[in-house]
Amino acid sequence: MASLYLLIPIAIVFVCIAVGIFLWAVRSEQFEDLERQGYDILFDEDEPGQNQAQTKKPRE
């Protein structure tokens, strides 16, 4: 029974922290564009000049 006096306040603090982090994420627009990350992976286009190191001839 004595452990409940310690565990309940700790659980309330953890819930408050989780709610605070969630509210921060919503206010900083972390959930605005959920599909962009998936499209970035699927339709990744190389920028010009990115693969220059691979296309150079090796030194002899």
PQR file of N, CA, C, O and H, with PARSE charges and radii, in Angstrom:
ATOM      1  N   MET A   1       0.828  -1.198   0.000 -0.4000 1.5000
ATOM      2  CA  MET A   1       0.000   0.000   0.000 -0.0000 2.0000
ATOM      3  C   MET A   1       0.870   1.258   0.000  0.5500 1.7000
ATOM      4  O   MET A   1       0.531   2.260  -0.630 -0.5500 1.4000
ATOM      5  N   ALA A   2       1.978   1.190   0.705 -0.4000 1.5000
ATOM      6  CA  ALA A   2       2.857   2.355   0.780 -0.0000 2.0000
ATOM      7  C   ALA A   2       3.488   2.667  -0.570  0.5500 1.7000
ATOM      8  O   ALA A   2       3.806   3.820  -0.862 -0.5500 1.4000
ATOM      9  H   ALA A   2       2.253   0.376   1.217  0.4000 1.0000
ATOM     10  N   SER A   3       3.669   1.632  -1.396 -0.4000 1.5000
ATOM     11  CA  SER A   3       4.273   1.868  -2.710 -0.0000 2.0000
ATOM     12  C   SER A   3       3.334   2.646  -3.632  0.5500 1.7000
ATOM     13  O   SER A   3       3.792   3.331  -4.546 -0.5500 1.4000
ATOM     14  H   SER A   3       3.411   0.696  -1.159  0.4000 1.0000
ATOM     15  N   LEU A   4       2.026   2.545  -3.397 -0.4000 1.5000
ATOM     16  CA  LEU A   4       1.073   3.300  -4.209 -0.0000 2.0000
ATOM     17  C   LEU A   4       1.224   4.799  -4.006  0.5500 1.7000
ATOM     18  O   LEU A   4       0.994   5.582  -4.927 -0.5500 1.4000
ATOM     19  H   LEU A   4       1.654   1.989  -2.654  0.4000 1.0000
ATOM     20  N   TYR A   5       1.611   5.198  -2.798 -0.4000 1.5000
ATOM     21  CA  TYR A   5       1.811   6.621  -2.524 -0.0000 2.0000
ATOM     22  C   TYR A   5       2.981   7.190  -3.330  0.5500 1.7000
ATOM     23  O   TYR A   5       3.057   8.398  -3.552 -0.5500 1.4000
ATOM     24  H   TYR A   5       1.798   4.562  -2.049  0.4000 1.0000
ATOM     25  N   LEU A   6       3.868   6.337  -3.755 -0.4000 1.5000
ATOM     26  CA  LEU A   6       4.989   6.751  -4.585 -0.0000 2.0000
ATOM     27  C   LEU A   6       4.685   6.566  -6.072  0.5500 1.7000
ATOM     28  O   LEU A   6       5.027   7.430  -6.880 -0.5500 1.4000
ATOM     29  H   LEU A   6       3.807   5.356  -3.574  0.4000 1.0000
ATOM     30  N   LEU A   7       4.053   5.460  -6.443 -0.4000 1.5000
ATOM     31  CA  LEU A   7       3.835   5.140  -7.852 -0.0000 2.0000
ATOM     32  C   LEU A   7       2.774   6.013  -8.514  0.5500 1.7000
ATOM     33  O   LEU A   7       2.911   6.353  -9.690 -0.5500 1.4000
ATOM     34  H   LEU A   7       3.776   4.758  -5.787  0.4000 1.0000
ATOM     35  N   ILE A   8       1.732   6.380  -7.798 -0.4000 1.5000
ATOM     36  CA  ILE A   8       0.666   7.195  -8.392 -0.0000 2.0000
ATOM     37  C   ILE A   8       1.172   8.590  -8.761  0.5500 1.7000
ATOM     38  O   ILE A   8       0.892   9.035  -9.875 -0.5500 1.4000
ATOM     39  H   ILE A   8       1.620   6.104  -6.843  0.4000 1.0000
ATOM     40  N   PRO A   9       1.889   9.303  -7.911 -0.5600 1.5000
ATOM     41  CA  PRO A   9       2.427  10.602  -8.343  0.2800 2.0000
ATOM     42  C   PRO A   9       3.432  10.495  -9.496  0.5500 1.7000
ATOM     43  O   PRO A   9       3.470  11.359 -10.371 -0.5500 1.4000
ATOM     44  N   ILE A  10       4.241   9.438  -9.493 -0.4000 1.5000
ATOM     45  CA  ILE A  10       5.180   9.248 -10.601 -0.0000 2.0000
ATOM     46  C   ILE A  10       4.420   9.021 -11.904  0.5500 1.7000
ATOM     47  O   ILE A  10       4.808   9.558 -12.942 -0.5500 1.4000
ATOM     48  H   ILE A  10       4.210   8.736  -8.781  0.4000 1.0000
ATOM     49  N   ALA A  11       3.356   8.243 -11.868 -0.4000 1.5000
ATOM     50  CA  ALA A  11       2.553   8.002 -13.066 -0.0000 2.0000
ATOM     51  C   ALA A  11       1.887   9.290 -13.542  0.5500 1.7000
ATOM     52  O   ALA A  11       1.803   9.532 -14.746 -0.5500 1.4000
ATOM     53  H   ALA A  11       3.041   7.806 -11.025  0.4000 1.0000
ATOM     54  N   ILE A  12       1.422  10.104 -12.627 -0.4000 1.5000
ATOM     55  CA  ILE A  12       0.791  11.380 -13.008 -0.0000 2.0000
ATOM     56  C   ILE A  12       1.813  12.306 -13.648  0.5500 1.7000
ATOM     57  O   ILE A  12       1.496  13.004 -14.611 -0.5500 1.4000
ATOM     58  H   ILE A  12       1.491   9.907 -11.649  0.4000 1.0000
ATOM     59  N   VAL A  13       3.031  12.323 -13.127 -0.4000 1.5000
ATOM     60  CA  VAL A  13       4.088  13.154 -13.717 -0.0000 2.0000
ATOM     61  C   VAL A  13       4.418  12.670 -15.130  0.5500 1.7000
ATOM     62  O   VAL A  13       4.580  13.488 -16.035 -0.5500 1.4000
ATOM     63  H   VAL A  13       3.288  11.757 -12.344  0.4000 1.0000
ATOM     64  N   PHE A  14       4.518  11.358 -15.331 -0.4000 1.5000
ATOM     65  CA  PHE A  14       4.789  10.822 -16.667 -0.0000 2.0000
ATOM     66  C   PHE A  14       3.676  11.157 -17.655  0.5500 1.7000
ATOM     67  O   PHE A  14       3.952  11.478 -18.811 -0.5500 1.4000
ATOM     68  H   PHE A  14       4.386  10.694 -14.596  0.4000 1.0000
ATOM     69  N   VAL A  15       2.443  11.088 -17.218 -0.4000 1.5000
ATOM     70  CA  VAL A  15       1.316  11.432 -18.093 -0.0000 2.0000
ATOM     71  C   VAL A  15       1.363  12.911 -18.453  0.5500 1.7000
ATOM     72  O   VAL A  15       1.120  13.276 -19.603 -0.5500 1.4000
ATOM     73  H   VAL A  15       2.220  10.828 -16.279  0.4000 1.0000
ATOM     74  N   CYS A  16       1.673  13.761 -17.487 -0.4000 1.5000
ATOM     75  CA  CYS A  16       1.777  15.200 -17.771 -0.0000 2.0000
ATOM     76  C   CYS A  16       2.903  15.487 -18.757  0.5500 1.7000
ATOM     77  O   CYS A  16       2.748  16.324 -19.647 -0.5500 1.4000
ATOM     78  H   CYS A  16       1.871  13.465 -16.552  0.4000 1.0000
ATOM     79  N   ILE A  17       4.020  14.810 -18.611 -0.4000 1.5000
ATOM     80  CA  ILE A  17       5.132  14.991 -19.546 -0.0000 2.0000
ATOM     81  C   ILE A  17       4.731  14.532 -20.946  0.5500 1.7000
ATOM     82  O   ILE A  17       5.032  15.217 -21.924 -0.5500 1.4000
ATOM     83  H   ILE A  17       4.146  14.130 -17.889  0.4000 1.0000
ATOM     84  N   ALA A  18       4.061  13.392 -21.060 -0.4000 1.5000
ATOM     85  CA  ALA A  18       3.637  12.877 -22.361 -0.0000 2.0000
ATOM     86  C   ALA A  18       2.635  13.814 -23.014  0.5500 1.7000
ATOM     87  O   ALA A  18       2.719  14.054 -24.218 -0.5500 1.4000
ATOM     88  H   ALA A  18       3.816  12.837 -20.265  0.4000 1.0000
ATOM     89  N   VAL A  19       1.700  14.342 -22.262 -0.4000 1.5000
ATOM     90  CA  VAL A  19       0.724  15.287 -22.808 -0.0000 2.0000
ATOM     91  C   VAL A  19       1.430  16.566 -23.248  0.5500 1.7000
ATOM     92  O   VAL A  19       1.093  17.129 -24.290 -0.5500 1.4000
ATOM     93  H   VAL A  19       1.632  14.147 -21.283  0.4000 1.0000
ATOM     94  N   GLY A  20       2.394  17.027 -22.475 -0.4000 1.5000
ATOM     95  CA  GLY A  20       3.151  18.218 -22.843 -0.0000 2.0000
ATOM     96  C   GLY A  20       3.926  18.029 -24.136  0.5500 1.7000
ATOM     97  O   GLY A  20       3.942  18.921 -24.984 -0.5500 1.4000
ATOM     98  H   GLY A  20       2.668  16.570 -21.628  0.4000 1.0000
ATOM     99  N   ILE A  21       4.562  16.886 -24.296 -0.4000 1.5000
ATOM    100  CA  ILE A  21       5.292  16.598 -25.533 -0.0000 2.0000
ATOM    101  C   ILE A  21       4.340  16.507 -26.709  0.5500 1.7000
ATOM    102  O   ILE A  21       4.656  16.995 -27.795 -0.5500 1.4000
ATOM    103  H   ILE A  21       4.549  16.161 -23.607  0.4000 1.0000
ATOM    104  N   PHE A  22       3.185  15.895 -26.517 -0.4000 1.5000
ATOM    105  CA  PHE A  22       2.203  15.797 -27.592 -0.0000 2.0000
ATOM    106  C   PHE A  22       1.698  17.176 -27.999  0.5500 1.7000
ATOM    107  O   PHE A  22       1.586  17.469 -29.190 -0.5500 1.4000
ATOM    108  H   PHE A  22       2.928  15.499 -25.635  0.4000 1.0000
ATOM    109  N   LEU A  23       1.394  18.020 -27.024 -0.4000 1.5000
ATOM    110  CA  LEU A  23       0.916  19.365 -27.348 -0.0000 2.0000
ATOM    111  C   LEU A  23       1.995  20.183 -28.051  0.5500 1.7000
ATOM    112  O   LEU A  23       1.693  20.956 -28.961 -0.5500 1.4000
ATOM    113  H   LEU A  23       1.485  17.782 -26.057  0.4000 1.0000
ATOM    114  N   TRP A  24       3.252  20.018 -27.634 -0.4000 1.5000
ATOM    115  CA  TRP A  24       4.349  20.705 -28.324 -0.0000 2.0000
ATOM    116  C   TRP A  24       4.433  20.258 -29.781  0.5500 1.7000
ATOM    117  O   TRP A  24       4.621  21.081 -30.677 -0.5500 1.4000
ATOM    118  H   TRP A  24       3.497  19.390 -26.895  0.4000 1.0000
ATOM    119  N   ALA A  25       4.294  18.953 -30.015 -0.4000 1.5000
ATOM    120  CA  ALA A  25       4.388  18.434 -31.378 -0.0000 2.0000
ATOM    121  C   ALA A  25       3.248  18.959 -32.242  0.5500 1.7000
ATOM    122  O   ALA A  25       3.457  19.268 -33.416 -0.5500 1.4000
ATOM    123  H   ALA A  25       4.142  18.285 -29.287  0.4000 1.0000
ATOM    124  N   VAL A  26       2.056  19.065 -31.684 -0.4000 1.5000
ATOM    125  CA  VAL A  26       0.922  19.575 -32.451 -0.0000 2.0000
ATOM    126  C   VAL A  26       1.109  21.058 -32.743  0.5500 1.7000
ATOM    127  O   VAL A  26       0.846  21.498 -33.862 -0.5500 1.4000
ATOM    128  H   VAL A  26       1.887  18.814 -30.731  0.4000 1.0000
ATOM    129  N   ARG A  27       1.550  21.825 -31.778 -0.4000 1.5000
ATOM    130  CA  ARG A  27       1.722  23.271 -31.973 -0.0000 2.0000
ATOM    131  C   ARG A  27       2.871  23.596 -32.912  0.5500 1.7000
ATOM    132  O   ARG A  27       2.825  24.617 -33.598 -0.5500 1.4000
ATOM    133  H   ARG A  27       1.764  21.467 -30.869  0.4000 1.0000
ATOM    134  N   SER A  28       3.900  22.760 -32.963 -0.4000 1.5000
ATOM    135  CA  SER A  28       5.029  23.026 -33.856 -0.0000 2.0000
ATOM    136  C   SER A  28       4.831  22.364 -35.217  0.5500 1.7000
ATOM    137  O   SER A  28       5.774  22.245 -35.999 -0.5500 1.4000
ATOM    138  H   SER A  28       3.937  21.930 -32.406  0.4000 1.0000
ATOM    139  N   GLU A  29       3.611  21.939 -35.492 -0.4000 1.5000
ATOM    140  CA  GLU A  29       3.177  21.407 -36.795 -0.0000 2.0000
ATOM    141  C   GLU A  29       3.964  20.172 -37.220  0.5500 1.7000
ATOM    142  O   GLU A  29       4.307  20.030 -38.393 -0.5500 1.4000
ATOM    143  H   GLU A  29       2.845  22.035 -34.857  0.4000 1.0000
ATOM    144  N   GLN A  30       4.249  19.286 -36.285 -0.4000 1.5000
ATOM    145  CA  GLN A  30       4.940  18.043 -36.606 -0.0000 2.0000
ATOM    146  C   GLN A  30       4.038  17.078 -37.371  0.5500 1.7000
ATOM    147  O   GLN A  30       4.536  16.187 -38.060 -0.5500 1.4000
ATOM    148  H   GLN A  30       3.970  19.401 -35.332  0.4000 1.0000
ATOM    149  N   PHE A  31       2.724  17.241 -37.260 -0.4000 1.5000
ATOM    150  CA  PHE A  31       1.789  16.307 -37.873 -0.0000 2.0000
ATOM    151  C   PHE A  31       1.105  16.890 -39.100  0.5500 1.7000
ATOM    152  O   PHE A  31       0.097  16.345 -39.553 -0.5500 1.4000
ATOM    153  H   PHE A  31       2.320  17.964 -36.700  0.4000 1.0000
ATOM    154  N   GLU A  32       1.623  17.980 -39.649 -0.4000 1.5000
ATOM    155  CA  GLU A  32       0.963  18.631 -40.778 -0.0000 2.0000
ATOM    156  C   GLU A  32       1.055  17.812 -42.058  0.5500 1.7000
ATOM    157  O   GLU A  32       0.046  17.627 -42.739 -0.5500 1.4000
ATOM    158  H   GLU A  32       2.442  18.422 -39.281  0.4000 1.0000
ATOM    159  N   ASP A  33       2.234  17.320 -42.399 -0.4000 1.5000
ATOM    160  CA  ASP A  33       2.429  16.627 -43.665 -0.0000 2.0000
ATOM    161  C   ASP A  33       2.943  15.221 -43.392  0.5500 1.7000
ATOM    162  O   ASP A  33       4.151  14.989 -43.349 -0.5500 1.4000
ATOM    163  H   ASP A  33       3.054  17.471 -41.846  0.4000 1.0000
ATOM    164  N   LEU A  34       2.022  14.290 -43.208 -0.4000 1.5000
ATOM    165  CA  LEU A  34       2.403  12.937 -42.834 -0.0000 2.0000
ATOM    166  C   LEU A  34       2.881  12.107 -44.017  0.5500 1.7000
ATOM    167  O   LEU A  34       3.598  11.125 -43.822 -0.5500 1.4000
ATOM    168  H   LEU A  34       1.040  14.479 -43.242  0.4000 1.0000
ATOM    169  N   GLU A  35       2.506  12.472 -45.236 -0.4000 1.5000
ATOM    170  CA  GLU A  35       2.838  11.653 -46.398 -0.0000 2.0000
ATOM    171  C   GLU A  35       4.135  12.074 -47.073  0.5500 1.7000
ATOM    172  O   GLU A  35       4.656  11.313 -47.889 -0.5500 1.4000
ATOM    173  H   GLU A  35       1.924  13.270 -45.395  0.4000 1.0000
ATOM    174  N   ARG A  36       4.677  13.239 -46.776 -0.4000 1.5000
ATOM    175  CA  ARG A  36       5.866  13.728 -47.462 -0.0000 2.0000
ATOM    176  C   ARG A  36       7.067  12.813 -47.258  0.5500 1.7000
ATOM    177  O   ARG A  36       7.818  12.561 -48.201 -0.5500 1.4000
ATOM    178  H   ARG A  36       4.254  13.857 -46.114  0.4000 1.0000
ATOM    179  N   GLN A  37       7.257  12.317 -46.051 -0.4000 1.5000
ATOM    180  CA  GLN A  37       8.414  11.465 -45.787 -0.0000 2.0000
ATOM    181  C   GLN A  37       8.364  10.185 -46.612  0.5500 1.7000
ATOM    182  O   GLN A  37       9.397   9.717 -47.092 -0.5500 1.4000
ATOM    183  H   GLN A  37       6.647  12.522 -45.285  0.4000 1.0000
ATOM    184  N   GLY A  38       7.190   9.624 -46.780 -0.4000 1.5000
ATOM    185  CA  GLY A  38       7.052   8.433 -47.606 -0.0000 2.0000
ATOM    186  C   GLY A  38       7.346   8.717 -49.069  0.5500 1.7000
ATOM    187  O   GLY A  38       7.994   7.915 -49.741 -0.5500 1.4000
ATOM    188  H   GLY A  38       6.351  10.004 -46.391  0.4000 1.0000
ATOM    189  N   TYR A  39       6.874   9.847 -49.562 -0.4000 1.5000
ATOM    190  CA  TYR A  39       7.144  10.217 -50.947 -0.0000 2.0000
ATOM    191  C   TYR A  39       8.621  10.516 -51.165  0.5500 1.7000
ATOM    192  O   TYR A  39       9.160  10.212 -52.229 -0.5500 1.4000
ATOM    193  H   TYR A  39       6.347  10.498 -49.016  0.4000 1.0000
ATOM    194  N   ASP A  40       9.274  11.100 -50.187 -0.4000 1.5000
ATOM    195  CA  ASP A  40      10.695  11.384 -50.323 -0.0000 2.0000
ATOM    196  C   ASP A  40      11.502  10.106 -50.502  0.5500 1.7000
ATOM    197  O   ASP A  40      12.482  10.089 -51.246 -0.5500 1.4000
ATOM    198  H   ASP A  40       8.836  11.347 -49.323  0.4000 1.0000
ATOM    199  N   ILE A  41      11.104   9.054 -49.834 -0.4000 1.5000
ATOM    200  CA  ILE A  41      11.825   7.789 -49.955 -0.0000 2.0000
ATOM    201  C   ILE A  41      11.533   7.133 -51.298  0.5500 1.7000
ATOM    202  O   ILE A  41      12.451   6.640 -51.954 -0.5500 1.4000
ATOM    203  H   ILE A  41      10.308   9.068 -49.229  0.4000 1.0000
ATOM    204  N   LEU A  42      10.273   7.121 -51.716 -0.4000 1.5000
ATOM    205  CA  LEU A  42       9.897   6.438 -52.945 -0.0000 2.0000
ATOM    206  C   LEU A  42      10.363   7.168 -54.198  0.5500 1.7000
ATOM    207  O   LEU A  42      10.795   6.531 -55.159 -0.5500 1.4000
ATOM    208  H   LEU A  42       9.528   7.521 -51.183  0.4000 1.0000
ATOM    209  N   PHE A  43      10.282   8.474 -54.200 -0.4000 1.5000
ATOM    210  CA  PHE A  43      10.578   9.253 -55.393 -0.0000 2.0000
ATOM    211  C   PHE A  43      11.819  10.103 -55.194  0.5500 1.7000
ATOM    212  O   PHE A  43      11.812  11.300 -55.484 -0.5500 1.4000
ATOM    213  H   PHE A  43       9.931   8.991 -53.419  0.4000 1.0000
ATOM    214  N   ASP A  44      12.875   9.492 -54.704 -0.4000 1.5000
ATOM    215  CA  ASP A  44      14.119  10.198 -54.443 -0.0000 2.0000
ATOM    216  C   ASP A  44      14.815  10.494 -55.760  0.5500 1.7000
ATOM    217  O   ASP A  44      15.094   9.584 -56.541 -0.5500 1.4000
ATOM    218  H   ASP A  44      12.881   8.521 -54.469  0.4000 1.0000
ATOM    219  N   GLU A  45      15.095  11.761 -56.006 -0.4000 1.5000
ATOM    220  CA  GLU A  45      15.786  12.163 -57.220 -0.0000 2.0000
ATOM    221  C   GLU A  45      17.159  12.677 -56.837  0.5500 1.7000
ATOM    222  O   GLU A  45      17.306  13.475 -55.913 -0.5500 1.4000
ATOM    223  H   GLU A  45      14.869  12.501 -55.372  0.4000 1.0000
ATOM    224  N   ASP A  46      18.158  12.207 -57.562 -0.4000 1.5000
ATOM    225  CA  ASP A  46      19.514  12.671 -57.303 -0.0000 2.0000
ATOM    226  C   ASP A  46      19.685  14.086 -57.815  0.5500 1.7000
ATOM    227  O   ASP A  46      19.223  14.428 -58.904 -0.5500 1.4000
ATOM    228  H   ASP A  46      18.038  11.558 -58.313  0.4000 1.0000
ATOM    229  N   GLU A  47      20.348  14.896 -57.026 -0.4000 1.5000
ATOM    230  CA  GLU A  47      20.625  16.257 -57.440 -0.0000 2.0000
ATOM    231  C   GLU A  47      21.849  16.257 -58.358  0.5500 1.7000
ATOM    232  O   GLU A  47      22.744  15.430 -58.186 -0.5500 1.4000
ATOM    233  H   GLU A  47      20.724  14.619 -56.142  0.4000 1.0000
ATOM    234  N   PRO A  48      21.900  17.168 -59.325 -0.5600 1.5000
ATOM    235  CA  PRO A  48      23.075  17.207 -60.201  0.2800 2.0000
ATOM    236  C   PRO A  48      24.341  17.487 -59.407  0.5500 1.7000
ATOM    237  O   PRO A  48      24.350  18.320 -58.500 -0.5500 1.4000
ATOM    238  N   GLY A  49      25.413  16.777 -59.762 -0.4000 1.5000
ATOM    239  CA  GLY A  49      26.683  16.975 -59.084 -0.0000 2.0000
ATOM    240  C   GLY A  49      26.841  16.142 -57.835  0.5500 1.7000
ATOM    241  O   GLY A  49      27.893  16.178 -57.197 -0.5500 1.4000
ATOM    242  H   GLY A  49      25.405  16.101 -60.498  0.4000 1.0000
ATOM    243  N   GLN A  50      25.814  15.389 -57.472 -0.4000 1.5000
ATOM    244  CA  GLN A  50      25.889  14.608 -56.243 -0.0000 2.0000
ATOM    245  C   GLN A  50      26.777  13.378 -56.434  0.5500 1.7000
ATOM    246  O   GLN A  50      27.449  12.953 -55.494 -0.5500 1.4000
ATOM    247  H   GLN A  50      24.960  15.359 -57.990  0.4000 1.0000
ATOM    248  N   ASN A  51      26.789  12.808 -57.626 -0.4000 1.5000
ATOM    249  CA  ASN A  51      27.534  11.576 -57.876 -0.0000 2.0000
ATOM    250  C   ASN A  51      28.829  11.844 -58.637  0.5500 1.7000
ATOM    251  O   ASN A  51      29.293  10.966 -59.366 -0.5500 1.4000
ATOM    252  H   ASN A  51      26.244  13.153 -58.389  0.4000 1.0000
ATOM    253  N   GLN A  52      29.415  12.996 -58.496 -0.4000 1.5000
ATOM    254  CA  GLN A  52      30.628  13.314 -59.221 -0.0000 2.0000
ATOM    255  C   GLN A  52      31.796  12.443 -58.774  0.5500 1.7000
ATOM    256  O   GLN A  52      32.657  12.105 -59.586 -0.5500 1.4000
ATOM    257  H   GLN A  52      29.038  13.709 -57.904  0.4000 1.0000
ATOM    258  N   ALA A  53      31.836  12.089 -57.541 -0.4000 1.5000
ATOM    259  CA  ALA A  53      32.945  11.267 -57.050 -0.0000 2.0000
ATOM    260  C   ALA A  53      32.928   9.889 -57.684  0.5500 1.7000
ATOM    261  O   ALA A  53      33.984   9.288 -57.877 -0.5500 1.4000
ATOM    262  H   ALA A  53      31.136  12.364 -56.881  0.4000 1.0000
ATOM    263  N   GLN A  54      31.750   9.377 -58.013 -0.4000 1.5000
ATOM    264  CA  GLN A  54      31.640   8.046 -58.609 -0.0000 2.0000
ATOM    265  C   GLN A  54      31.947   8.070 -60.102  0.5500 1.7000
ATOM    266  O   GLN A  54      32.361   7.049 -60.651 -0.5500 1.4000
ATOM    267  H   GLN A  54      30.892   9.865 -57.857  0.4000 1.0000
ATOM    268  N   THR A  55      31.756   9.205 -60.778 -0.4000 1.5000
ATOM    269  CA  THR A  55      31.933   9.247 -62.218 -0.0000 2.0000
ATOM    270  C   THR A  55      33.334   9.674 -62.644  0.5500 1.7000
ATOM    271  O   THR A  55      33.654   9.600 -63.830 -0.5500 1.4000
ATOM    272  H   THR A  55      31.419  10.034 -60.333  0.4000 1.0000
ATOM    273  N   LYS A  56      34.179  10.119 -61.715 -0.4000 1.5000
ATOM    274  CA  LYS A  56      35.542  10.500 -62.051 -0.0000 2.0000
ATOM    275  C   LYS A  56      36.377   9.273 -62.345  0.5500 1.7000
ATOM    276  O   LYS A  56      36.170   8.199 -61.780 -0.5500 1.4000
ATOM    277  H   LYS A  56      33.920  10.179 -60.751  0.4000 1.0000
ATOM    278  N   LYS A  57      37.316   9.459 -63.235 -0.4000 1.5000
ATOM    279  CA  LYS A  57      38.215   8.346 -63.573 -0.0000 2.0000
ATOM    280  C   LYS A  57      39.237   8.176 -62.459  0.5500 1.7000
ATOM    281  O   LYS A  57      39.716   9.159 -61.895 -0.5500 1.4000
ATOM    282  H   LYS A  57      37.485  10.331 -63.694  0.4000 1.0000
ATOM    283  N   PRO A  58      39.567   6.943 -62.147 -0.5600 1.5000
ATOM    284  CA  PRO A  58      40.591   6.726 -61.108  0.2800 2.0000
ATOM    285  C   PRO A  58      41.970   7.148 -61.620  0.5500 1.7000
ATOM    286  O   PRO A  58      42.250   7.074 -62.816 -0.5500 1.4000
ATOM    287  N   ARG A  59      42.811   7.582 -60.711 -0.4000 1.5000
ATOM    288  CA  ARG A  59      44.164   7.964 -61.065 -0.0000 2.0000
ATOM    289  C   ARG A  59      45.002   6.738 -61.364  0.5500 1.7000
ATOM    290  O   ARG A  59      44.848   5.687 -60.743 -0.5500 1.4000
ATOM    291  H   ARG A  59      42.584   7.643 -59.739  0.4000 1.0000
ATOM    292  N   GLU A  60      45.881   6.894 -62.317 -0.4000 1.5000
ATOM    293  CA  GLU A  60      46.741   5.774 -62.685 -0.0000 2.0000
ATOM    294  C   GLU A  60      48.124   5.948 -62.151  0.5500 1.7000
ATOM    295  O   GLU A  60      48.981   5.092 -62.369 -0.5500 1.4000
ATOM    296  H   GLU A  60      46.007   7.749 -62.822  0.4000 1.0000
TER
END
